[in-house]
Amino acid sequence: MSGAGQAMRHGPVLLALVWVMLPLAWFLPLWLMALGCVALLGRGWLARRDGRLPSRWLLLPLLMLSIGGAWLQLGTLIGREGGVALLVLLTAFKAYETATLRDWRVLLALGFFLAAMPLLFNQSPLMAAWLAAALLLLTWATAMLAGGLPRGSWRSAAQALLLSLPIMLVLFVMMPRLPEPLWSMPQQQPAAGSGLGEDMEPGSISKLILNREPAFSVVFDGLPPRQDQLYWRVMLLDAFDGRRWRRASEESVSPLTLTGGRELAYSLTLRADQGRLPALEMPQAAAPGSHMAPGGLLRQDRSQDDLARYPLVSMVGARVTEPLSAGRRAFYLQLPAGNARSRALAWQLRQRGGGESGFVREALQYLRLGGFRYTLQPPLLGEQPVDAFLFGARQGFCEHYASAFAFLARAAGMPARVVIGYQGGEYNPLGRFWLVRSSDAHAWVEVWLADQRQWLRVDPTSAVSPNRLEQGAEQSLPALRGADFAGAALPPQWLRRWRQQWQAADFAWQQWVVGYDAARQRGLFQRLGLGDDVDGGSVVRGLLIGMALALLPLAWWWRRRPRQPPLAEGWMRLRQRLAQRGVAVSPALGPIELLKAAQGLPRDDFARLQRLVKEYVELRYRQPQADAAGERRWLRQARRWK
């Protein structure tokens, strides 16, 4: 086949493979993806120029070097990143071993397999749209490889995908669900969480305010609480070294007694967050797939990278009583040396308040009236950070206020600990769900009231910036109002509407496509009247009925498809067979020119082709009347010629 003919047949295959590989550049080493794409484009350049392929003695060392580089950077060639990187390299170098039609078909099959790899990293609607285009390109390349023309191949590819859509939907809905999705596979790097760390120091939470990545989404069964009541507890920090709060105690799970409050059921959906499960204070019990940790926290039974949904029940506004031993009380009072002015202030506030509750009231009043300011860019603090904050800077983010208040409480003789998590969220009226982002990360304090034997939540940030609880961090920081990506100012009216529409679409996609698990399937079967316990026989019967209904559009299309005359169909098939065997055949070639172009075929094949062409000419041009039986007989012979 000439260079132009190779480019027409093989170029679509290489183009489709490059398209499939492009989204992997976001998740794999950039040099590796560039190497794969350049190798495929180089193979297309050689095909167009009818150039000679490199020898295996050159390709094999290059492949080994590339695999070695991937292993050095990723640390492995198995698991998610390593396995996909190896597949990309093998596919790219396989393109230089394509000498026959079978080789190109194998390469195309690798492309269909490779098209599923981006789903191991990302399952968003945008990725699904990209892969739908990839399937269209791969199907078009299949038609072109079979000898089709560009325009007709596009039409055939689109028809094939549209006709397969009903069957795909039936299989997706009816097939039994796996315990875990296929993209939940081992990976050598821990999944990135929401951004909350294991400790807290000045700047550790304020740096998240510019991170608008979703942390989790929530759907409430009933009327949700007010935004200023949405405190999502994630971590308890109980050890302070003068600057940094961290988790140090390993206490056992203590029995919590919840009194009063309102029972609130909700469903929380999140990805991996290092095994941590945010929950409204206070959760009644652990959800399936999770367990209760000390302090009323929830933890996933095992860390996972795929989307997970947890049905939870919390007692909002409940009084939480918990036994506190003398040893635990002493631990929650520990403070490092230093910050003498803050210690003196703590006792002044304690004496002025006349008790524990009075101290909390006086300390909040001190922050409210002391000229403190809520800001994203506070000044640096010195060696005595609490003194420097309370008596010097007087401006900071939530971690500054939580750290200072917890220090004051302990200095005043009240056990205290810092809680980090999220506060508030953004309600989407289109999807009827709450979206909590990394920028909603927050820190507050819990102090122990000995006379009531309970932990009391105190949010010192609310004394300085009440808008933080009612409107969120972005609205409470003037520098961020109306700003989005990279701080660029955008019209808030259309931006908010666009965001809500996109969030609603993404939420529905995550819930009903990515998160379509066995529980979702059972719920759908119940709504369809199939009962609570659907056995295998019911699934098979439903699958057969659904498949039969899905095949109706295919049957309708088959009956209404435009039928070609036998001679035209047979002639088109002959041209396609010749194209598959490397013979350049254009639609303008007549019978004589076609035989001249096919003279390089083996003798027996060429002789059979000569007889077919001769009969075609007889039936097409020399018969005074149409011979329907002869045309059908000739079509059968043309179909058998290979």
Number of C-alpha atoms within 10 A of each C-alpha: 16 14 16 15 19 21 21 20 27 23 23 23 27 27 18 24 29 22 19 26 21 15 20 24 14 12 14 18 16 12 12 20 23 15 15 24 22 14 21 24 19 15 24 24 15 17 23 18 13 16 12 8 15 12 10 11 8 9 16 12 11 13 16 12 12 20 18 15 15 22 16 11 11 17 14 18 19 16 14 19 24 20 14 19 28 19 15 23 21 16 21 25 18 18 23 20 17 17 10 11 17 11 15 21 17 14 21 25 14 17 24 17 12 17 23 15 23 23 16 19 19 17 17 16 18 11 15 15 11 17 20 14 15 23 21 19 22 26 24 27 29 22 21 26 25 20 25 23 17 16 10 12 20 19 12 17 21 16 15 15 15 13 18 15 13 19 19 13 13 19 16 14 18 20 14 15 15 9 8 13 15 10 17 14 13 13 15 14 11 13 15 11 17 22 17 20 13 12 20 24 16 21 17 15 26 24 16 19 18 17 18 14 13 16 22 23 20 20 18 18 11 10 8 15 13 10 17 17 16 19 25 24 26 21 23 25 20 21 21 23 11 18 17 14 22 19 16 13 14 7 10 9 12 14 12 17 13 19 12 11 14 12 15 19 18 17 16 20 21 21 22 22 23 19 16 21 27 23 24 24 21 24 23 18 15 21 19 12 12 17 15 19 16 16 18 23 24 23 23 23 14 12 15 19 22 21 18 19 19 18 15 19 22 20 20 21 17 16 19 20 18 18 13 17 9 9 8 13 16 14 16 24 20 18 15 11 9 14 17 13 14 23 18 14 18 23 17 16 24 25 15 14 16 12 16 21 14 15 23 22 16 20 22 21 15 17 20 18 10 13 11 21 17 22 18 20 12 18 14 12 15 11 11 16 21 27 21 18 22 21 13 12 18 19 20 23 23 29 26 28 29 25 27 19 31 26 27 25 28 21 22 23 18 24 25 28 29 28 27 26 21 25 26 25 28 16 17 18 11 13 17 13 20 19 21 23 22 24 25 27 27 29 26 27 25 21 23 24 17 14 9 12 14 20 21 18 17 20 20 27 28 20 20 24 19 15 17 24 23 19 15 19 28 19 15 18 16 12 12 17 15 17 17 17 10 8 12 9 12 14 10 13 9 10 14 14 13 12 12 18 16 15 18 19 15 15 23 15 16 18 17 12 16 17 19 17 19 15 11 16 18 17 14 17 18 14 11 9 9 16 13 12 10 12 10 10 9 13 16 14 12 17 18 15 13 18 18 13 14 20 16 13 16 18 12 10 13 11 10 9 9 8 10 9 12 19 20 15 14 22 18 15 21 24 20 22 19 19 24 21 17 20 21 20 21 12 9 8 13 11 15 12 11 22 16 10 15 20 13 12 16 9 10 9 14 15 13 15 20 17 11 20 21 14 16 22 15 11 19 16 11 11 10 8 9 12 12 13 10 15 20 15 12 19 22 13 13 24 14 9 13 14
